[in-house]
Amino acid sequence: MCRVRSLVLSALPLSLALVACDRGSSSSEARSDDSPPSSDTASDTKTATPTSDGPTVYLTLERGGLMVLRSGGFERVENSPISRMHDYPIKLPQGGFYTYANSMVRYDGTVTDLGVAKQTHVSRPHQLTDDGKLIASGTTSVGIHDGSRWETWDMKEVLTGVEVKNASVSSAALAPDGTLYVSLPRYLAVRSPDGQWKALEPPITGYHGGELAVGADGVALFSISGGVGKKSGTFTVSGDGFNKLSSSLLPDPFVVDGVVHSLSLDGKTVHRVVEGELETVHGHSGPGRLANLQLGADGKLYALAAERRQVMRIANGEATALPREPGALPFSLNDIHDNYDVDAAGRVWLRSAYGLHVIDDDAVINLLPGQGEPIPSLVERVVVSGSGPAALPEWTNSKLITRTGKVVGKDGTPAADVTIEVCSLLISKDSPHSSQTFRGKTPCATSDDVFGKLTTDAEGRFTVADTPRFGTISVAYLDGKSWNMFLTKHGLQSCSGTPGGGTCDVGTIELENR
């Protein structure tokens, strides 16, 4: 699923919107006589605890709740209706953001409820224009909020001869001349500045229309993600014409200084689109592929290099790996989450299955839930607001924990000299390891993080130090000729309450072949 991001930089001559960043105003008053939009009344304001957050960092938590970084650390925002962010918020230039919390809201120290037109509910923000218009979509609708009210359209009503099902709208973007583009599974819906709607059918039909971006020249970029047996492609759109680009791009473009940027489909090249043609910004020659390209508040491009467990900073065609030392991040490839952000100092704020990580050129700060900082649960989303914090509070790296356990035979007596490995290994119903029984090679051989290899002592016990509290931490053990995994109940959940530096007993493993 494509992510939706937006960042407008007040201190730099750059602006970013993953879906679009326009250079003009929309003609939101123009209406089609045969397809009138819905509109609501002026916005109501709901006030949470007033603050002057300014440039800072926000977190939402997997267990619900909004937190903000202040001089002493992260603090929970009391009385806030914002509990989760399922879609990436649209950020305000000076700090704060738009997001969905039962209705679309703006948070900048207070909560302003933008309201919605009941017949055309919108819940996903896509774009904030230079003149303050917010573009958002619902399952079959799209809307423009001009600062005082919504103007919304239902695709089922404005398009004739086109089947529009729930969850059809994936993206929307407003061009500088007021043209509104809406991405549908088989069509690109276009509303002209004079209010007329039409549905354009691209040359190929993919599984789903992807995210949209519109550059300062008014040319839209439209990607189609192919399903099984279907083609993929990326097109520029001008008027009624589609121009297929020479290479397919990932369906998550954004605009930097009026120019559309995106990653190639193979994750090896950063492109920009100039006059309808692709230009190379950076070619990735390292292992693996790049993903999740975005612009930092420092004006540089960033991308995840998951197989290296690093973030790449891209400037002047060159890439610098952060942290500089590979393996400095305490998580494996399986535990990297796609959400990260970058502040004006070039610090990367990245969440994983273990917690929150702050990365600069030379160091990594790991802020794990419950480890000295008031982050009560795993982080769902991290958002750098404005330029981000000028300085960090006095933090220390969170401590890891020790895992211990016991192995017994079929008769319940301690089993000595049993081979044990403890590693980070993701197992799901779709994984080749889902049977949890292996022959030959240890399952930890596929892990990026092996925390210990040992045998049980005379009492059947094993102890492995310096393991994370969170993440999919698995215990592999050799039972006869077969490897088995001791995972779900004990590896993932039971150690979450153990304090940093403490010891967690994961329980007793019962052998079947001894």
C-alpha positions, 0 to 999 in steps of 0.5 A: 500500500502506498504511503501518503506524506507531505512536508512543506519547508518554511526555512528552505526554498523546497516543498514536498508532498508525496502526492502533490505540491501545487504552485497555485490556487484551485478554482474551488468555487467553480461547479458543474451544473449537472454534478453539484458538490456537497459542502458543509458549514464553517469549521468548529474548533475543539481545544485540547490542552493548549501548547506552543509546540512549534517545530518538534516531533510527534508520536502516535502509539500502537495502543493509542495516544499522541505524544509530543517532544518537549525539552524534558522528553516526550509527553502525552498530549492530554484530551486529544482526539488524535489517538492513531494515524492510519495514514501519513499526516499532512504537515504544516510549515511552522509545525503541526499537521492535518490528520483524521480523527473521526473527522479531519482535524488540524493540530497545532497546539489546539485541535481544529475540527474541519468537519465533513459533508455527510454525503461525501465523507473524506478521511485521507489527507493527500495534499496541502497547497501553497495557498492553504487548501487541503485535498483529501479523499474518502472511499468514493469521494474527494474534497477540497477544504479552503480554510473555512469549508469543504467542497466535496464530490462523490465519484459515483455521482459525477462520473457517468458510465464508470463503475465506482466501488467502495475503496475505489479512490486511492489518491487525489492531487490539485494542479496549479491551474485548478485541475483536480486529478483523482486516481481510480482502479481503472480510470483517472478522473479529471475535474477541469477548472470550469468544473467539468468531470471526465474519466480518462482510461490509461493505455494499460489497465493495472491492478490499481491506480497508484498515487498522483503527483503534479509538478509546477508545470501542471503535468500529472504523474500517474502510476499503475501497479500491475496485479498477477498477469497485468502490466505496470506503468508510469505515465505523465498526463497532460490534457487527455493524453497519456505519455508512458515513461521509459521506466516504471516508477514506484507508485509513491511520487512526491514533488521537490521544488516543483519537480516530481521525484520517485524511485524506480520500480526495482529500487535502484534509481532515484528519478525526477521528471523534467518536461515529461522525461526521466532524469537520474538523480542517484543510482544505488549500487549497494546491496539490496534496493532502496525504498521509502524515498522522502525529503528531510527537513534539511532539504536532502533526499533520504531512502531506506536501504533495508538489507544494509539496515541503514538509511541513505542520505542523498545529496548532489548525486552521492549517497551517505549511509546512516549510521555509518557503521552497518549493524548499529541499529538493534533490529533485523530486516524483518523488523524495519517499519516503513515510517521514518522522518528527518529533521533539519539537523539531518537526524533520522527518526525511525520506528521499528518493532523494537521502538524509536531510534534517532540516528545521526552521522555518528550515533544511534539513540534507541528509545525503547518503550518503558526504558526510562523515557515515557513512551508507554507502548510501541510507536505507531508513527513518528512525524517531524513537524516543521524543522524538528527540534533544535536540540535533543533532551539528555537521553541515554540508550535504552538497556537490553534484557537477558533471556533465560529458559529451561529445556526438559525431556519427555519425562520432565527431567532436565535436558543437558547439552541441547543446542540453543540459538536465540535470534530475531526471526519473523514467522507468519502463516505465509512464511516458509518457516511457518511449520516451526519444524526444520531439518538440517540447517538452523532457522536462525541461519536466515536471521540478521540478528543472532544473539546467542549460540550455546548448549544447555547446562547440567540443569537444562538451563540456557541464558542469553544476554543483551536481547531486545524486549520487543520484536520477534525474538525466537528460541531455536532448539535442536531436538534429535535431528530436527530444529524447532522454534519456541516462539509466539507465546514466549518469544514475543509477548512475555518479556515486554514488561521486563525492565531494562537490564533485567532478566526474563524467563521465557519458560520451559521447552519440552523435547519430543525426541529425548 
